Amino acid sequence: MQLYHHPFCQFSRLIRLALGEMGMGPELIEERVWERRPGFLTLDPAGQTPVLVEADGLVVPGGTVIAEYLDETYGHAMGDRRLLPGGREERIEVRRLMAWFNEKFYFEVSEPLVREKVYKRFMPREAGGGPPDMPAIRAARANIRYHLHYIGWLLKTRNWLGGDRLSYADLAAAAHISCVDYLGDVPWHEDETAKIWYARIKSRPAFRPLLALTMAGMPPAACYADLDF
């Protein structure tokens, strides 16, 4: 199994967390999507990470598609550790929260911060590289506050974001937040409940490879790999 990914691709991090929770260790192949590499475009014409390639050559593109594929193919063998719960209502809630973080949080917070503070450093100017757009960064920093409060509100009546057990809802949220946390842009003082939840999830073994990531010339925030903040 191979996973084409980028270390700061939020959806790649989601799939890496899922595979870690499922006890799978794919070969990781880093892909800079802005290079539009022909070999990668043959796998996914959209040219986006992540892309999973099974040992038999099956190509599964896109974070949400891969997450569903992993559940359909391997989820039953996980028993009560399955990342999509068995009940109809519970599955709807987990999918709703996945969409919240993969779409709403992504567009309002993690995408602009990663684009402006990370990707633009490495992209050529003709591909969109250049100095960061500070108004976009300030807007994203403001937006994350109500997302943290929403996480805290959910956890007042639940053990994990999607219900009683860890699920794709937690992994999606943590994947996006981890990118922002690396950059030091998560105001953890805003919601103690959200902070405790994140400490729980980043203490899990599946999270360790993400906490070990570093980018040349851009060290992580001091709290990024600190399990106790």
Disulfide bonds with the S-S distance in Angstrom:
none
